[in-house]
Amino acid sequence: MNIPEDLKYTEDHEWIRVTDGEVLVGVTDFAQTELGDVVFVEIDQNEDEIAKGDIFGTIEAVKTVSDLFMPISGKIIEINDKLESEPELVNQDPYGEGWMIKVQVTRPEELDELIGSDGYKELIGN
Amino acid sequence: MFTFASTQRRLMELKKTALNQWHHENGAKMVSFAGFDMPVRYTSDIEEHKTVRNGVGIFDVSHMGEFMVRGPKALDLIQWVTSNDASKLFDGKVQYSCLPNDQGGIVDDLLVYRINGQEYMMVVNASNIEKDWNWLNQQNKVGADLEDISDQVSLFAVQGPHARQALQSLTELNLDEMEFYTFQKAKFGDVHDVIISATGYTGAGGFEIYLKNDPAVDLWNKIMEAGKKWDINPIGLGARDTLRLEMGFCLYGNDITDSTSPIEAGLGWITKFTKDFINSAGLRKHKEQGLNRKLVGIKMVDRGIPRPGYDIQNGSGEIIGRITSGTISPMLGVGIGLGYVKTEYKEADTNVYVSIRNKCLLAKVVKIPFYKG
């Protein structure tokens, strides 16, 4: 199971990569393995601030539908358009080309509440 | 939120098939299904689906239930509890049927095997074994001999256009000569008295193989070895579901239940009013009075995937039905589903809308199967 050390994680199996007040968000390798083939990723149209824990979209695998939750409060400033035609990127490269949204963080203090790679490893029992 | 079975504590002890360890050792993702620890996929649902459509795959479906019905009254009991006409069966013939309840609904759907005139086998859904068993015993006024052999029997489905070639080296039976929905008891691998049945739940052709648990792992490995040059691969229950749905086959618990009638489910073809059976008068009346709803195939026009429980609407936003099964079709690349709609919307090509996360997405009623190989 791939759990990069330079990322932050949530209990909802999302990862967060922090660079200068902006963060990239996606789902973890563990999540994509559990889901199986991802066939549909839908990010809700929303230009307002979305609170941590609120739904920002949906990910569908062959058999399942799951909500996607904001790992941190902020505004979505970019969506990975590639996932519309190639949702399988989430399976193939969950931490790279399978990223989902870029967020402008509005409450940076929440970053400290995220889980580190060791904590996430423990969470999934790895 | 993601909540995954493997991160949750297992609250109940799951049953295991003879192949359980093999599945774990061969990378299967296991899930709880009908009280069994079963493989949902080994690699990818979509890849496994295509393996069966284009090549050959093997499923462990040993969780299914098997009941033996024996004795001079065996046929009488089967005729009473099932909707299809089992008197049409001959030795070595299989029939798809259902067990109607006395309220207009369905206890289960099943296969009926005639081994001989005084010995039949019923193959039922794993999730219904206990319910069916109780129902059969309650209905067994004629005194047929019933035996539940579910825990003693393993069942493999070898499915796909190369299934015959993959299996032929293991038996002296000429598999090419076996007609659809027939079976033979024969030596298979080194195992005696194996039932080889030209049946399946995929629409891809192939065989289902019933044998005792003891030699099951060994025979499974032999099939994997014999099928190697046809690139046989193990297939999980995930692909089993998408394969059956592409064919429009009903799944008990989704598309047919205790409260759906076989007529509205499109199972009129296995409901024979030429004989008396449980609630046959009621079902005949229900058919003659005309149906309120009908199970139909729904194919998405807009991009989206129908899922069980989603509302189906007409152009004015009125709810006219509900999805009972849905997925993306791996072969067609679009959302497909089954659902009940009011009868005026049942004709093929009718525009309907599926309500997916507060959006109404255009779909069409289509004839099943969705996919023709």
Interface residues (C-beta under 8 A of the other chain):
Chain A: D12 H13 V27 A31 T33 E34 L35 G36 D37 V39 F40 E42 T58 E60 A61 V62 K63 V65 S66 D67 F69 N91 L123 I124 G125
Chain B: M1 F2 F4 S6 T7 K29 V40 R41 S44 D45 I46 G238 D241 T242 R303 G304 I305 R307 T327 I328 P330 R357
